[in-house]
Structures are given as C-alpha cells and as structure tokens.
C-alpha cells in the first residue's frame, strides 16, 4: 500500500478507535509520575514452566504471559498490586515472546510455537484487553537469506509512534539454524518481524549484523530511531558475555552500527552464552530513559538487576539489585499515562516459576553508579 494511503487508513482506524473509546490516554506523558516515593514490591505470579513477557495495555492493564507447555496470562487492573486468575491463551505450546500491544486498535498479539523452535507458529489475538484469546492465521515472509524467523524467546513488541512508519507493529525474532545446538550457533542471528496491516501479514527484517546472536529487545527512541539490544551465545565472538546493540533508521527493515555494550552483562559471567534480558523505554515525551534487566552474577543465574540509561542506550551510569536469589529470563515494561499503571516499571522474571517486581525510577536512582557515563544533572528539564 502506498505510504499516503497507509497513513490515511491508520488515521481512519485511530479516529474510529477513539470514538469507540473516549477514555484513551496519551501514549507519552511527563516524567514526574516515575519520580514519586521510591518503591519496590515483588510478588509470585506463576508456578512451574518458563518464559516471561509483560506489557501494559492501552487501558493500563498489566498483562503477563508465561509458559513452555501451556501458555497462560494474568491481568491486573490496579497497576500490578493484585492479579486475577490464570487465563489460558493456548492449551499447548511454547511461549514465543514478543507479546505486542497494537496502539492503534488496542488489540494484543501473543505468539505461540508448537514446541521449542524451529517449529510451526500460531498467533493469538485478544480484542478485549487480554481477557479472551482467539487463534488466527497470519502470513510471515522469509528473510533475505530465504530463512523463516523463529519467535522464541524475545522481549515484547512495540507499535511505532513516529515518522513514516508510524503505526507499524514490530517485534524481535531470530533465525535458529537447523536446531538449537552449539554446532549451529555460528549460523544463528537475530532479526525482527514487522506488520503494516495490524498483524495480518509480516515481513522479516534483514539480519542483525553479527551472527551468533539471539533473544533481543527493541525500543523506539524519541527521534524515531529504533534501538536494538541482543543476547549473544556463540563463544567465539569477542566479549561474548556482554550485550550487543544496533540501530535502525528505516522502521526496522535494516540494522546498522552494531556495538558491544561493555556496561551490560549478558547473563552470569561463568558461561559462554547469554541470558534473555528485558528492556523498556519509559513513555516520557522528549526523553530517552531506558531500563534494562538481567543477571548481575559472577556465576549462575541470580542477582536480578536493572540498569538505567538516560541517553537512549549510549551510556548506562546506574544500576540497582532487584532480587538476590534465582533470576533467569526477564521482560520489562512501563505504565501508561492517565491509567492505574502510570509511573510504574514492571519486571517479570523467572524465579521458581515467575515473579513480578513493581518499582519506580526513584527507587532505581538510589542504586550504584557503574562508571559508564555520568548521571544527568537534572531529570525534569
């Protein structure tokens, strides 16, 4: 569809959605709600199984998903203080990560693979804020190498808010080679899938410019640049215990300027492969405050920690320990303006099932300086 026609279609959808939901709040707001009295609360959410994701819906509902045999969800309408009972998204399947809120329609997409990938994929859609889910057929194109992307196990997806590709859905994905085996790691790479028709058809981006990567995160910065942060799990790569980054200026079609992020550990430091991390940009107008989560442990997956960047991922000057005990895969998101979730940051992580940490930026700011760049002299200008 030509760009002009696509933008007109998005405007019509947006206006229609607004007419049917006058309660819709702005997508970005002020920083002050994140700077209230410091707080951290942790609660247990799911028993057994693996693989967390977390998003906040347009209504501010905190929606978490989990599962490696049966995919389940739970909802909180009070900012993450209390949660309802388990909701079954898929009776059988393998969590594919990339849980995505469509900020044009309010729909939520969940990606479920039949088994550990490479494996067939089913997409489930919720039109009622995560209460019920319906399987639907989607079309996903191969990448430039003729490879089909796998979904597992990536951070949540996003809706682009700026520029030529405003309204596009995008989520991290990966190429798994023939299987998940050390012999195949040199052929693995991360990428992304994106959709301009509300998730019916998906194109696959060009590969991240380093092989041996997988399990990634994407955020959109305030100038429309996409920032990509990825795990690496090939021991032959330099500094393979540190995270990787790249950027896109074309809506996620291509990735460039990849770097090693010396300040960010990629899982425990006694292994030759990384660990899924979480990433979110706080929804603050004109600012690029990013929060990243992973293990900060010399050995074993433990010591769950968050790092903060105030310049869109260029430097990470402060970190704070969230949970001392077992801590493996993690996913992050942030509250929405004008909803019960406003001003809060969510960390859903594996730890004897899963736990959810609810915190704010004030709490993180009382952490430990890393030496990687300087803290801003003020956060509110």
Helices and strands as residue ranges (DSSP letters): H 3-20, G 32-35, E 40-46, E 52-56, E 62-66, E 71-76, E 87-90, E 94-95, E 100-101, E 108-113, E 121-126, E 134-136, E 139-140, E 158-159, E 169-175, G 182-187, E 189-195, E 201-204, E 213-220, E 226-232, E 242-248, E 256-265, E 278-281, E 290-295, E 302-309, E 318-326, E 330-334, E 345-350, E 354-359, H 361-364, E 368-369
